[in-house]
Amino acid sequence: MTTDNAIDLRGLRKVYRPAGGGEAKTALHGLDLTIPKGSIFGLLGPNGAGKSTTINILAGLVNKTAGQVSIWGFDQDVNPRQSRASIGVVPQELNIDPFLSPGAALEVQAGLYAVPKSERRTMEILAAVGLADKAEAYARTLSGGMRRRLLIAKALVHRPPVLILDEPTAGVDIELRQMLWSYVRELNAAGTTIILTTHYLEEAEEMCDRIGIIAEGRLVASDEKSTLLAQMDAKTLVITPEGEAALPDAPEGIKVDRREDGALAFTYARSKVSAEAVLDLARENGIRIKDVATEEAHLEDVFVQLTTRS
Ligand SMILES: Nc1ncnc2c1ncn2[C@@H]1O[C@H](COP(=O)(O)OP(=O)(O)OP(=O)(O)O)[C@@H](O)[C@H]1O
C-alpha cells in the first residue's frame, strides 16, 4: 500500500474502564490525525490531554476502543505485524534491564523484532548514539544520559521508518539535549519520520516542522509550525491611561479593548507589530500613559482559544 502519510488516525477513541467498575474515562474522543512522511511532528497538549494514550495505541501498548490506526500504510487491525514493525518508540521512563550490557540489550531487542542475525547492526547503532565504547559495560554504570541514548538505540534496531520519542528531554541536561536533537535531525534527514511529545513549546518550536495540539482527547490544531506560531505569538500590551481615554481606532493588526478597570488592552502579533507601534498609536490618540504591562500568550491560552473555537 502506498500513502504519503506515515501515520493516519481516523476516529480514534479510547475509553478507560477501571477493572473495579469505577467511572469510565474517555481519553480520546474520535481523534483524526495525519502525519506526513518525512516530517518532524510535535504532539503537544496539556497534562491529561491524551498524548500518551495516542502514542501507546500507536506502539501497540494500549488497545483502542474504536477507530482506525494506520502506520506506514499498514492498518493496525489488518496488518498488525507490519504496522508494529514500522514504528520504534522511545519511552518516557528510563527503564533499562540492569543485567544486560547495551550490546546485549540491542541483541535481545533485535530478537524480539525477529531481525535476522545477518541484518543486525548492533555496533553501528551503538556508535551512532555515542555508546560504542559501552557495548559491554554493566548497565548500572550507565549515566542517565547514556540510558536515554540506549533507549533510542533499542527503538532503532528494526530500522523503523517512524520513530516516536515521548518526552525525550524531560530531566535531560543541555549538552545531551543538543546531542539528542542533532542525532534526531540526522535520522530525519536520512528519511525517518519523527514524532515527539514535549511540554516545552520552545523545544517544539526548535525541532518540529509540523505541530498537532490535543486538548481533552480532541485534536484542536494540526498544521505547519509557522502557521500555528503565527497564532501563538499574540501579545497584549495593557495601558492604564491617566484619566479618561477614548478607545482609539486601531489599524489592521492591532485590536483594542477596554478592560473593566478602564485599562486599554492592545492585542497584536508580536512577529508583525512592534510594541513601539502600539505605544505610538496610544500617543497619537492623546492617551497619557500612567502604567503599562505586557501579557504573553501561553500555549495554555492557545489551547483554550482553539478548544472554544472548534
Ligand atoms: N490506565 C488508565 N486508566 C484510566 N484513565 C487513564 C489511564 N491512562 C490515562 N488515563 C486518563 O486518560 C486521560 C488522558 O491521559 P494521557 O496520559 O493520555 O494524557 P497525556 O496528554 O499524555 O498527559 P501527560 O502530559 O500528563 O502525560 C487522562 O484524563 C488520564 O487520567
The ligand as a MOL file (V3000), in Angstrom:
LIG
                    3D

  0  0  0     0  0            999 V3000
M  V30 BEGIN CTAB
M  V30 COUNTS 31 33 0 0 0
M  V30 BEGIN ATOM
M  V30 1 N -4.7990 3.4690 32.5380 0
M  V30 2 C -5.6730 4.4710 32.6730 0
M  V30 3 N -6.8430 4.2920 33.3300 0
M  V30 4 C -7.7340 5.2810 33.4550 0
M  V30 5 N -7.5660 6.5200 32.9730 0
M  V30 6 C -6.4220 6.7800 32.3150 0
M  V30 7 C -5.4150 5.7720 32.1280 0
M  V30 8 N -4.3920 6.3170 31.4380 0
M  V30 9 C -4.7360 7.6020 31.2040 0
M  V30 10 N -5.9540 7.8780 31.7240 0
M  V30 11 C -6.6860 9.1510 31.6380 0
M  V30 12 O -6.8470 9.4890 30.2870 0
M  V30 13 C -6.6240 10.8760 30.0660 0
M  V30 14 C -5.5020 11.0870 29.0700 0
M  V30 15 O -4.2870 10.6620 29.6560 0
M  V30 16 P -2.8900 10.6590 28.8910 0
M  V30 17 O -1.8910 10.0570 29.8080 0
M  V30 18 O -3.0410 10.0700 27.5620 0
M  V30 19 O -2.6070 12.2240 28.7430 0
M  V30 20 P -1.2540 12.9850 28.3600 0
M  V30 21 O -1.6310 14.0100 27.3720 0
M  V30 22 O -0.2280 12.0180 27.9780 0
M  V30 23 O -0.8660 13.6710 29.7180 0
M  V30 24 P 0.6170 13.9640 30.3240 0
M  V30 25 O 1.1140 15.1360 29.5850 0
M  V30 26 O 0.2900 14.2690 31.7460 0
M  V30 27 O 1.4220 12.7190 30.1410 0
M  V30 28 C -6.3500 11.4690 31.4310 0
M  V30 29 O -7.5370 12.0020 31.9530 0
M  V30 30 C -5.8990 10.2920 32.2460 0
M  V30 31 O -6.2280 10.4720 33.5880 0
M  V30 END ATOM
M  V30 BEGIN BOND
M  V30 1 1 1 2
M  V30 2 1 2 3
M  V30 3 2 2 7
M  V30 4 2 3 4
M  V30 5 1 4 5
M  V30 6 2 5 6
M  V30 7 1 6 7
M  V30 8 1 6 10
M  V30 9 1 7 8
M  V30 10 2 8 9
M  V30 11 1 9 10
M  V30 12 1 10 11
M  V30 13 1 11 12
M  V30 14 1 11 30
M  V30 15 1 12 13
M  V30 16 1 13 14
M  V30 17 1 13 28
M  V30 18 1 14 15
M  V30 19 1 15 16
M  V30 20 2 16 17
M  V30 21 1 16 18
M  V30 22 1 16 19
M  V30 23 1 19 20
M  V30 24 2 20 21
M  V30 25 1 20 22
M  V30 26 1 20 23
M  V30 27 1 23 24
M  V30 28 2 24 25
M  V30 29 1 24 26
M  V30 30 1 24 27
M  V30 31 1 28 29
M  V30 32 1 28 30
M  V30 33 1 30 31
M  V30 END BOND
M  V30 END CTAB
M  END
